[in-house]
Amino acid sequence: MVLLDTTVLSVAEPDIASSLHASIGGLQWVVDSYTITLAAFLLSAGAVADRIGPARMFRFSVAAFGTLSLLTAFAPSVGALIALRALLGVVAAACIPSSTAMIAQLYPQQRTRARALAVWTAISGVGLASGPLVGGVLVGVAGWRAVFVINAPVAIVVLLLVAHRGFASARARRPINVAAQLLACASLASLSGALIAFGGGRSSVAAPLLVAAVCCVGTLVAVERRSAHPVFVPAILRARGVGAGLLAGGVVNFALTGVIFAIPLVLAAQFRLAPMSIGLFLLALTIPCALNPLLTGYLVARHGSRPPIVGGLALVAVGPLLLGFCIAAGLPLVVFALGLAVTGFGISFALPALVSAVLGAVPADTAGNASGLLNAVRQMGATMGVAVMGATLATPPLAVGGASAIFIAAALAAVGCIVYAVLTRPK
């Protein structure tokens, strides 16, 4: 449901811009308001799941997400849409780590857990894959508001599926570091605002926001060092491979979300595709994310997490490289689709293996916290992807700005692949 919300919105971007008179900067905030609060509250959501039990937290967050989605459908302005998207990010933050923590505790053995996480990722991938197609139909028939209404019936179905199931889970009485969470949110919001303002040519706004971001990050580091219960739990960060896994997760989501933000705008402006056509075209990216995780789960169970992560990151570098050349040189849409497919396969290899690697490296009673931290870093990457690539996309002409934005994702994925491979070399 959370991933469905992401890809459905990408197809709706041109209609939102037309209906609410939103600029590229406004669209960036519509996307980033969700990922900023999602990333910040994920830092504590995992700890909350460990405290109160993941099943209880999961049921509450799903119900809240469905309700808020209905309210978002009636947003009268860009400002209201941004505010409601921010609230959706908060409740989405409660949903993700509680679901993966339930899986980790129901399947303690690595092989069975890898397969269960692969199924979880595949189901999430179905939401990702169906988003563009469903979004194209909904936007074409009823406009962008319909893409938020779709979350309500999905939430009802999920609640019915878990209504009468009992989940036994470990509990950990870990205090919640509210100051660190708020500072993380302020840091991401300031940095995103600076990048968005810079992309819009408003240097006078970007400069103070960048200073504010640096101050917030510095304060966050100081608070974490003095805290008896830091958000970035040392026991998790010291576990072998966790730091590299967090870095890789941020890189993958930077590329994924940045591409999903930029490509629909390019397809609409440069290739004159309608919402339905854009939705169909994006299936080349999203279908592998739905189908391939089961193969990834098999590979992880048989060969470990490292090979699919390294291979996936390499493909995430190659795919956007193809997309960038397509935009710059005006290559046929068939080549464009190939670039999207390569990117989708790379993501579907890397992400399930990363979840398995990180959860398998930490103590059992910190599974919720570790899951929340991984997803928080991934959403930080997503936030930066939209901010950086959106700012670059705003550079005219579109062929130059669009290609440059996609090339940034390719370069970052290549660096991430090399760094992960080096940091996780077998001893």
C-alpha positions in Angstrom: 0.0 0.0 0.0 2.8 2.4 0.9 4.7 1.6 -2.4 1.4 1.8 -4.4 1.0 5.3 -3.1 4.5 6.2 -4.4 4.1 5.0 -8.0 0.5 6.0 -8.3 1.5 9.6 -7.5 4.3 9.6 -10.0 1.8 9.1 -12.9 -0.4 11.8 -11.4 2.3 14.5 -11.3 1.4 16.2 -14.6 -2.3 16.3 -13.7 -1.5 17.7 -10.2 0.6 20.4 -11.8 -2.2 21.3 -14.2 -5.0 21.1 -11.6 -3.3 22.9 -8.7 -1.0 25.0 -10.8 2.1 23.4 -9.2 5.6 24.1 -10.3 8.3 21.4 -10.4 9.4 22.7 -7.0 5.8 22.2 -5.7 5.7 18.7 -7.1 9.1 18.0 -5.3 7.5 19.1 -2.0 4.4 16.9 -2.6 6.7 13.9 -2.9 9.4 14.9 -0.4 6.9 15.9 2.4 6.0 12.2 2.5 9.5 10.8 2.4 10.9 13.4 4.9 8.4 12.5 7.6 8.6 8.8 6.6 12.4 8.8 7.0 12.4 10.8 10.3 9.7 8.8 12.0 11.1 5.5 10.9 14.0 6.2 13.2 11.7 5.8 16.2 9.0 3.6 14.6 11.2 0.5 14.9 11.8 1.1 18.5 8.1 1.7 19.1 7.4 -1.6 17.4 9.9 -3.3 19.7 8.2 -1.8 22.7 4.4 -2.2 22.1 4.5 -5.2 19.7 4.7 -5.1 15.9 1.2 -6.5 15.3 -0.6 -3.9 17.4 1.4 -1.1 15.7 0.8 -2.5 12.3 -3.0 -2.6 12.7 -3.2 1.0 13.9 -0.9 2.4 11.2 -2.8 0.6 8.4 -6.1 2.0 9.6 -4.7 5.5 10.0 -3.1 5.4 6.5 -6.4 4.5 4.9 -8.2 7.3 6.7 -5.7 10.0 5.9 -5.6 8.9 2.3 -9.3 9.7 2.0 -8.7 13.2 3.5 -5.8 13.8 1.1 -8.1 13.1 -1.9 -10.0 16.3 -1.0 -6.9 18.6 -0.6 -7.9 22.0 -2.0 -4.4 23.4 -2.7 -0.8 22.4 -3.1 -0.1 23.5 0.5 -2.8 21.3 1.8 -1.7 18.4 -0.3 1.9 18.8 1.0 0.7 18.9 4.7 -1.5 15.8 4.3 1.2 13.9 2.5 3.5 14.7 5.5 1.0 13.1 7.8 0.7 10.1 5.6 4.5 9.7 5.9 4.2 9.6 9.7 1.7 6.7 9.7 3.5 4.9 6.8 6.6 5.0 9.1 4.8 2.9 11.6 3.6 0.4 9.0 6.9 -0.7 7.4 9.1 -1.8 10.4 6.3 -3.4 12.2 5.5 -5.6 9.2 9.2 -6.7 8.7 9.7 -7.2 12.4 6.7 -9.6 12.5 8.3 -11.6 9.7 11.7 -11.6 11.4 10.3 -13.0 14.6 7.9 -15.5 13.0 10.8 -16.9 10.9 14.0 -16.8 13.0 15.9 -19.2 10.7 17.9 -17.4 8.0 16.7 -19.6 5.1 13.0 -19.4 6.0 13.2 -15.7 6.9 14.9 -15.0 3.5 12.0 -16.7 1.7 9.4 -14.9 3.8 11.0 -11.6 3.2 11.1 -12.3 -0.5 7.4 -13.0 -0.5 6.9 -9.7 1.5 9.0 -7.8 -1.0 7.1 -9.5 -3.9 3.8 -8.4 -2.5 5.1 -4.9 -2.0 6.4 -5.1 -5.6 2.9 -5.9 -6.8 1.8 -2.6 -5.3 4.8 -0.9 -6.9 4.1 -2.6 -10.3 0.3 -1.9 -10.3 0.7 1.7 -9.3 1.5 3.2 -12.7 -1.2 1.2 -14.5 -3.8 1.8 -11.8 -2.7 5.4 -11.5 -2.9 5.9 -15.3 -6.5 4.5 -15.4 -7.6 6.5 -12.3 -6.0 9.8 -13.5 -7.4 9.3 -17.0 -11.0 8.6 -15.7 -11.3 10.7 -12.5 -8.2 12.9 -12.1 -5.4 12.8 -9.6 -7.6 12.8 -6.5 -8.7 9.2 -7.2 -5.2 7.9 -6.7 -5.5 8.6 -2.9 -9.0 7.1 -2.7 -7.6 3.7 -3.8 -5.7 3.3 -0.5 -8.9 3.0 1.6 -10.2 -0.3 0.2 -6.6 -1.7 0.3 -6.3 -0.8 4.0 -9.7 -2.5 4.8 -8.5 -5.7 3.1 -5.3 -5.7 5.0 -7.0 -5.2 8.3 -9.4 -8.0 7.6 -6.5 -10.3 6.8 -4.8 -9.7 10.2 -7.9 -9.2 12.3 -8.0 -12.7 13.9 -4.3 -13.7 13.8 -2.1 -13.8 16.9 1.5 -12.8 16.6 4.0 -13.6 19.4 6.9 -11.1 19.4 9.8 -10.2 21.6 9.5 -6.9 23.6 12.3 -4.5 24.2 11.8 -1.6 26.7 13.8 1.0 24.8 13.0 4.7 25.4 12.1 6.9 22.4 14.6 9.7 21.5 12.2 12.4 20.5 14.8 15.1 20.1 16.9 13.1 17.7 13.8 12.3 15.6 12.8 15.9 15.4 16.3 17.0 14.5 16.5 14.3 11.8 13.2 15.6 10.3 14.4 19.3 10.5 17.7 18.3 8.9 16.1 16.5 6.0 13.5 19.2 5.5 16.1 22.0 5.5 18.4 20.2 3.1 15.6 19.3 0.7 14.3 22.8 0.8 17.8 24.2 0.0 18.1 21.8 -3.0 14.6 22.6 -4.3 15.1 26.3 -3.9 18.5 26.1 -5.6 16.9 24.2 -8.5 14.3 27.0 -8.8 17.0 29.7 -9.0 16.3 31.1 -5.5 19.8 31.2 -4.1 18.7 33.7 -1.4 16.3 31.1 0.0 18.7 28.1 -0.6 21.6 29.6 1.4 20.0 30.0 4.8 18.2 26.6 4.5 21.6 25.0 3.8 23.1 26.7 6.9 20.0 25.5 8.9 20.5 21.9 7.6 24.2 21.9 8.7 23.3 23.3 12.1 20.6 20.6 12.6 22.9 17.8 11.5 25.6 19.0 13.9 23.1 19.3 16.8 21.8 15.8 15.9 25.3 14.3 16.1 25.9 16.0 19.5 22.5 14.8 20.9 23.2 11.2 19.7 26.7 11.2 21.3 25.3 12.3 24.7 22.1 10.1 24.6 21.9 7.0 26.7 19.4 5.7 24.2 20.5 6.9 20.7 18.3 6.4 17.7 21.3 5.0 15.8 21.9 2.1 18.2 25.6 1.3 18.4 24.9 -2.5 18.7 23.2 -2.3 15.3 25.8 -0.1 13.6 28.7 -2.2 14.9 27.3 -5.4 13.4 29.3 -6.5 10.4 27.8 -5.4 7.1 25.1 -3.2 8.6 26.8 0.1 7.8 27.4 -1.0 4.2 23.8 -2.2 3.9 22.5 1.1 5.1 24.6 2.9 2.5 23.4 0.6 -0.3 19.8 1.0 0.8 20.1 4.8 0.6 21.7 4.6 -2.9 19.1 2.3 -4.3 16.2 4.4 -3.1 17.9 7.6 -4.4 18.0 6.1 -7.8 14.5 4.5 -7.7 12.5 7.4 -6.3 14.5 10.0 -8.4 13.8 8.0 -11.6 10.1 7.5 -10.7 9.8 11.3 -10.1 11.7 12.4 -13.2 10.7 9.9 -15.9 6.9 10.7 -16.0 7.6 14.4 -16.4 10.1 13.6 -19.3 7.7 11.2 -20.9 4.9 13.7 -20.8 6.9 16.7 -22.0 9.4 15.2 -24.5 7.4 12.2 -25.8 3.8 13.7 -25.3 2.5 10.5 -23.6 -0.8 10.5 -21.8 -1.2 9.3 -18.1 -2.4 5.9 -19.2 0.5 5.5 -21.6 3.0 6.6 -19.0 1.5 4.1 -16.6 1.9 1.3 -19.1 5.4 2.4 -19.9 6.5 2.4 -16.3 5.6 -1.3 -16.0 9.0 -2.0 -17.5 10.4 -0.7 -14.3 7.9 -2.0 -11.8 7.1 -5.5 -13.0 10.6 -6.8 -12.2 10.2 -5.4 -8.7 7.1 -7.6 -8.3 8.3 -10.8 -9.9 12.0 -11.0 -9.3 12.2 -10.9 -5.4 11.2 -14.6 -5.2 14.3 -15.4 -7.3 16.3 -13.1 -5.0 15.0 -15.0 -1.9 16.2 -18.2 -3.5 19.6 -16.8 -4.3 20.0 -15.3 -0.7 19.1 -18.7 0.8 21.5 -20.5 -1.4 24.4 -18.1 -1.8 24.0 -15.4 0.8 23.1 -11.7 0.5 26.2 -10.3 -1.0 26.0 -11.5 -4.6 22.5 -10.2 -5.4 23.3 -6.9 -3.6 26.5 -6.2 -5.6 24.9 -7.4 -8.8 21.7 -5.4 -8.2 23.7 -2.2 -7.5 25.6 -2.7 -10.8 22.3 -3.0 -12.7 21.0 0.1 -11.0 24.0 1.9 -12.3 23.6 0.6 -15.9 19.8 1.2 -16.2 19.8 4.9 -15.5 22.9 5.2 -17.8 20.8 3.9 -20.7 17.9 6.2 -19.7 20.2 9.2 -19.7 21.5 8.5 -23.2 17.9 8.0 -24.4 16.9 11.4 -23.1 20.0 13.2 -24.4 20.1 11.6 -27.8 16.4 11.1 -28.4 16.7 7.3 -28.8 13.6 5.2 -29.5 11.2 4.4 -26.6 12.2 0.7 -26.9 15.7 1.5 -25.6 14.0 3.7 -23.0 12.0 0.7 -21.8 15.1 -1.5 -21.7 16.8 1.0 -19.4 13.7 1.0 -17.1 13.7 -2.9 -17.1 17.4 -3.1 -16.2 16.9 -0.6 -13.4 13.9 -2.6 -12.1 15.8 -5.9 -12.1 18.7 -4.2 -10.2 16.4 -2.9 -7.5 14.6 -6.2 -7.2 17.9 -8.0 -6.7 19.3 -5.5 -4.2 16.5 -4.5 -1.9 15.2 -8.0 -0.6 18.8 -9.1 -0.1 19.6 -5.9 1.8 16.6 -6.5 4.2 17.7 -10.0 4.8 21.4 -9.0 5.3 20.6 -6.3 7.8 18.0 -8.2 9.9 20.2 -11.3 9.9 23.2 -9.3 11.3 21.5 -7.8 14.4 20.2 -9.2 17.7 16.7 -10.6 17.6 15.2 -8.0 20.0 16.4 -5.1 17.9 14.8 -6.4 14.6 12.2 -3.7 14.7 14.8 -1.0 15.3 17.1 -2.3 12.6 14.3 -2.5 10.1 13.2 1.0 11.0 16.8 2.3 10.6 17.2 0.6 7.2 14.0 2.0 5.9 14.7 5.4 7.3 18.0 5.5 5.5 16.3 4.3 2.3 13.7 7.1 2.6 16.5 9.6 3.2 18.0 8.5 0.0 14.5 8.8 -1.7 14.2 12.4 -0.3 17.6 13.4 -1.7 16.8 11.6 -5.0 13.8 13.7 -5.6 15.4 16.9 -4.4 18.7 16.5 -6.3 17.3 15.1 -9.5 14.3 17.5 -9.4 16.6 20.4 -9.1 18.7 19.2 -12.0 15.6 18.4 -14.1 14.6 22.1 -13.8 17.7 23.1 -15.8 16.6 23.9 -19.4 16.4 22.5 -21.9 14.6 19.4 -20.8 17.0 17.0 -22.7 20.0 18.5 -20.8 18.3 18.7 -17.4 16.6 15.3 -17.7 19.7 13.5 -18.9 21.9 15.1 -16.2 19.4 14.1 -13.5 19.4 10.5 -14.5 23.2 10.4 -15.0 23.5 11.5 -11.3 21.6 8.4 -10.2 23.8 6.1 -12.4 27.0 7.6 -11.0 25.9 7.3 -7.4 24.8 3.7 -7.9 28.1 2.8 -9.4 30.0 4.3 -6.5 27.6 2.5 -4.1 28.3 -0.8 -5.8 32.1 -0.4 -5.5 31.9 0.7 -1.9 29.6 -2.1 -0.8 31.7 -4.7 -2.6 34.9 -3.4 -0.8 33.3 -3.1 2.7 31.8 -6.6 2.6 34.7 -8.6 1.2 35.0 -12.0 2.9 37.8 -12.1 5.4 
